[in-house]
Amino acid sequence: MALLTWSHACAIGVQAMDDQHGILMDTMNELHSALVRGCKRNELDDHLNRLLEFSRMHFICEEQLLERYGFPGLEEHRAAHQELLRQIEETATRVSQSDGVEAPALLNFLRSWYGEHIEELDQQYGPWLNEQGIY
């Protein structure tokens, strides 16, 4: 069973960002599957690093798009991204340095992070960009 499934609440109405959000979701679901099947430490680290790198790339793309069109909440959005990256980095470090992986805690963190990022934070810019003619 997947950790996350796509729903209407995930769509922000900007295709490029919706596509990247889908990739984020897939990356988290791959991590979830690896944890469920009891992956080894190096595989877990690889999944977490992939999530972190894609998250960084996605945030840069998102911020560049918002900057290009003059989104009024850009600085708050950028600050929220930095905080989310810090949380992901701390989680990845904690997981890689611990003897046992707290899979439920890690998965709950990822689920809430994704929901906070896409279903709350990003919903602020979707309609605004649509008004600018960006779909």
HELIX and SHEET records of a PDB file:
HELIX    1   1 HIS A    8  CYS A   10  5                                   3    
HELIX    2   2 GLN A   15  VAL A   36  1                                  22    
HELIX    3   3 ARG A   41  ARG A   68  1                                  28    
HELIX    4   4 LEU A   74  GLN A   97  1                                  24    
HELIX    5   5 ALA A  103  TYR A  114  1                                  12    
HELIX    6   6 GLY A  115  LEU A  121  3                                   7    
HELIX    7   7 ASP A  122  GLN A  124  5                                   3    
HELIX    8   8 GLY A  126  GLU A  131  1                                   6    
END                                                                             
